[in-house]
Amino acid sequence: MRKIFVSMCVFVLAMSAQAQKRVIVNPDYDKPEGVAHLELKRVELTDTATVIHLSANTNFSPLMMWNIWLKADGKKYALRGGRRISTWGQGKTAYEKDETIPFYNSKGDTVFTALVPKEEPFVENKKYEHTSLADSLVLWFEPLPADATVFDFSNDIHNISLIKTVQTSTDLNILPMPDATPDHCIEAIAGMFPGKVVFIDLWATWCGPCKYGIEKMAPMKEELKGKDVVFVYLTNETSDKELWKKSVANTKGYHLMLPNEYWGQLPCIVAFSGIPQYFLYDRQGKQVLHQIGFADGAELHFKDEIEKHLQ
């Protein structure tokens, strides 16, 4: 009985920590102009850490960062660790070893090769070679106080607003591009809604089965209205822009149009190519369902799965 009680306490604490996580997507701050700099992409706030996602806005060769800290209300918060991810635009977030990547011209001839270092822990004061536009850093610091609204990042990025929420577009149901390469894109989008069950629908305006599925699921979404479930619709640039805008206005949920080249590197598209495809993520951000195609009655199966993970 005591073990059950302790387990319940741990579960409640874990859920509490999850519920208190905030994600600030594309935060507002004073950006330097005309100079090479690291650009802030996303901030995650929890009771135990502040996680900063950055990328290079232009070529850094080499990159060296030192004396890194966050500062809020006159107090500094220390760097605890991090990792550096070098991709050189190859759509892969991590290499098991350093790799030499060939780049080709339209005739298929090798134009040049580039050394792509493996993903590695970020070390303050280390000089990093071969950095590029695609490089990114994920750094975690001591947690900022719950009442903080603005902070500075070292000497480079100032007045970062923590007030901004997921909705960064004038259209409140259009999501920003995630700060993630294609192999982590879908889970990054699910991560924009911490503590929620997230249903993701890959579709296109020209896809008959996709539109049929959206129509069939509309009554089920109404039945789940007010519950902690979010519906996200992802398409690409093959969709007619005007038809997509009408869908954004008429289909309840969040929408995002991914660039074609980005969409084409999604693992689920590389592996299966077809749409519609459906993903379900639980409250902890874990993928619990992946389905290809929409058969009659699929909406009932989706509803059962959503309700199971809402409990």
KATAQUI-V600897 format. One record per pair of residues at least 6 apart in sequence whose C-alpha atoms are under 6 Angstrom apart, sorted by the first residue. I is the first residue (numbers start at 1). J is the second residue. If there is no record, write none. Layout:
# KATAQUI-V600897
i: <I:I>
j: <J:J>
This chain:
# KATAQUI-V600897
i: <18:19:21:21:22:22:23:23:24:24:24:25:25:26:26:27:28:28:29:29:30:36:37:38:38:38:39:39:39:39:40:41:41:42:43:43:44:44:48:49:49:49:50:50:50:51:51:52:52:53:53:54:54:55:55:56:58:59:59:60:60:61:61:61:62:62:63:63:64:65:66:66:68:69:69:69:69:70:70:70:70:70:71:71:72:77:78:78:79:80:80:81:81:82:82:82:82:82:83:83:83:83:83:84:84:84:84:85:85:85:86:87:87:88:89:91:94:95:95:96:97:98:98:98:99:99:100:100:101:101:102:103:103:103:103:104:104:149:150:150:150:150:151:151:152:152:173:174:174:174:175:175:182:182:183:183:190:195:196:196:196:197:197:197:197:198:198:198:198:199:199:199:200:200:200:200:200:201:201:202:202:202:202:203:203:203:203:204:204:205:210:213:217:231:232:232:232:233:234:234:235:236:236:236:236:237:237:276:277:277:277:278:278:279:279:280:280:280:281:281:282>
j: <195:195:45:46:44:45:43:44:42:43:165:42:166:41:42:161:160:161:159:160:158:58:57:55:56:57:54:55:56:57:54:53:54:53:51:52:50:51:143:141:142:143:140:141:143:139:140:138:139:137:138:136:137:135:136:133:133:132:133:131:132:129:130:131:128:129:127:128:127:125:124:125:154:77:78:79:154:76:77:152:153:154:151:152:151:142:141:142:141:140:141:139:140:121:122:138:139:140:120:121:122:137:138:119:120:122:137:119:135:136:135:93:134:134:134:181:119:118:119:118:118:116:117:118:115:116:114:115:113:114:113:110:111:112:113:110:111:162:159:160:161:162:159:160:158:159:254:254:255:256:255:256:265:266:266:267:198:283:228:229:283:229:281:282:283:229:230:280:281:231:279:280:231:232:233:278:279:233:278:234:235:276:277:210:235:275:276:235:239:239:276:294:299:253:253:254:255:255:256:257:257:257:258:259:260:259:260:293:291:292:293:290:291:289:290:287:288:289:287:288:309>
